[in-house]
Amino acid sequence: MRYEARFRFDERHQAGPGLVHGGLVGAALDEACGLLATWFRFPAVTARIFVRYLRPVAINRELTVRSEIDGTSGRRIHVRAELADGGEVLANARAAFVHVPLEHFLATPEGRAAGDAWRRRLGF
């Protein structure tokens, strides 16, 4: 199972002049991994993520983020991802996600409100 998306960081995302803040690079990789893990086994949350920064990431460039399921072990879902500019990989990540029963999220007032909103949207 794989995920791929194209997007751009812009001036709002820079740390040094013309360069993307590293935390946002990490967040993009976490999001690509998390979306895939959640599609694989709903819902899933980040247990850990290791990001490796290989090259500076420039703003205003079309980037590609890719993620792929690397394996499973019990409730754990292992995912890897990369952020690339053309054929050059700028950063990569290895992550582990944990499948959490939906009831865990519905136990809070915010979770119940979100669940009710989804039920209304879906007509249940």
C-alpha positions as CSV (number, residue, x, y, z in Angstrom):
1,M,0.0,0.0,0.0
2,R,1.4,3.4,-1.0
3,Y,0.5,7.1,-0.8
4,E,1.9,10.0,-2.9
5,A,1.1,13.7,-3.0
6,R,2.6,16.8,-4.6
7,F,2.6,20.2,-2.9
8,R,4.6,23.3,-2.3
9,F,5.9,25.1,0.8
10,D,5.9,28.9,0.4
11,E,7.2,32.0,2.2
12,R,5.0,31.3,5.3
13,H,7.0,28.1,5.9
14,Q,10.5,29.3,5.8
15,A,13.1,29.3,8.6
16,G,16.2,30.6,6.9
17,P,15.9,32.7,3.8
18,G,14.3,30.6,1.1
19,L,14.4,27.4,3.1
20,V,11.6,25.4,4.7
21,H,11.6,25.0,8.5
22,G,12.7,21.5,9.5
23,G,9.7,21.0,11.7
24,L,7.4,21.4,8.8
25,V,9.4,18.9,6.7
26,G,9.0,16.5,9.6
27,A,5.3,17.3,9.9
28,A,4.8,16.6,6.1
29,L,6.5,13.2,6.5
30,D,4.4,12.4,9.6
31,E,1.2,13.3,7.8
32,A,2.1,11.1,4.7
33,C,2.9,8.2,7.0
34,G,-0.2,8.8,9.2
35,L,-2.6,9.0,6.4
36,L,-1.4,5.7,5.0
37,A,-1.4,4.0,8.4
38,T,-4.9,5.2,9.1
39,W,-6.1,4.0,5.7
40,F,-4.5,0.6,6.4
41,R,-6.0,0.2,9.9
42,F,-8.5,2.9,11.1
43,P,-7.7,4.7,13.4
44,A,-3.9,4.8,14.0
45,V,-1.7,7.3,15.9
46,T,2.0,8.0,15.7
47,A,4.1,6.0,18.2
48,R,7.4,7.2,17.0
49,I,9.0,8.8,14.0
50,F,12.6,9.2,13.0
51,V,13.3,11.9,10.4
52,R,16.6,12.2,8.5
53,Y,17.3,15.5,6.8
54,L,19.5,14.9,3.8
55,R,19.4,18.3,1.9
56,P,17.9,21.7,2.5
57,V,14.3,22.0,1.3
58,A,13.7,25.2,-0.8
59,I,10.4,27.1,-0.7
60,N,8.3,27.5,-3.9
61,R,9.3,24.2,-5.4
62,E,6.9,21.4,-6.4
63,L,7.8,18.5,-4.0
64,T,6.6,15.0,-3.8
65,V,6.0,13.1,-0.6
66,R,5.6,9.3,-0.7
67,S,4.9,6.8,2.0
68,E,4.7,3.0,2.0
69,I,3.7,0.4,4.5
70,D,6.8,-1.4,5.7
71,G,5.2,-4.1,7.8
72,T,3.0,-4.8,10.8
73,S,3.4,-6.4,14.2
74,G,0.3,-6.8,16.3
75,R,-1.3,-3.3,16.6
76,R,1.9,-1.6,15.2
77,I,2.0,-0.4,11.6
78,H,5.5,0.4,10.3
79,V,5.7,3.0,7.6
80,R,8.5,4.7,5.7
81,A,8.4,7.9,3.7
82,E,10.5,10.3,1.7
83,L,10.2,13.9,0.5
84,A,11.7,14.6,-2.9
85,D,12.3,17.4,-5.3
86,G,12.3,15.8,-8.7
87,G,14.6,12.7,-8.4
88,E,16.5,14.1,-5.4
89,V,15.4,12.8,-1.9
90,L,15.6,15.7,0.6
91,A,14.4,13.9,3.7
92,N,13.1,10.5,4.7
93,A,11.4,9.0,7.7
94,R,10.7,5.7,9.4
95,A,7.7,5.6,11.6
96,A,5.6,3.3,13.8
97,F,1.9,3.8,14.3
98,V,-0.4,2.1,16.7
99,H,-4.0,1.1,15.9
100,V,-6.2,2.5,18.6
101,P,-9.8,1.3,19.0
102,L,-12.2,4.0,17.9
103,E,-14.0,3.9,21.3
104,H,-10.9,5.4,22.8
105,F,-11.5,8.6,20.9
106,L,-15.2,8.6,21.4
107,A,-14.7,8.5,25.2
108,T,-14.0,12.3,25.4
109,P,-16.5,15.1,24.9
110,E,-14.6,16.3,21.8
111,G,-14.5,12.8,20.4
112,R,-18.3,12.3,20.9
113,A,-18.9,15.7,19.2
114,A,-16.8,14.8,16.2
115,G,-18.5,11.4,16.0
116,D,-21.9,13.0,16.1
117,A,-20.9,15.5,13.4
118,W,-19.7,12.6,11.1
119,R,-23.0,10.7,11.7
120,R,-25.0,13.8,10.7
121,R,-22.8,14.3,7.6
122,L,-23.2,10.7,6.6
123,G,-26.9,10.6,7.4
124,F,-26.8,8.0,10.2
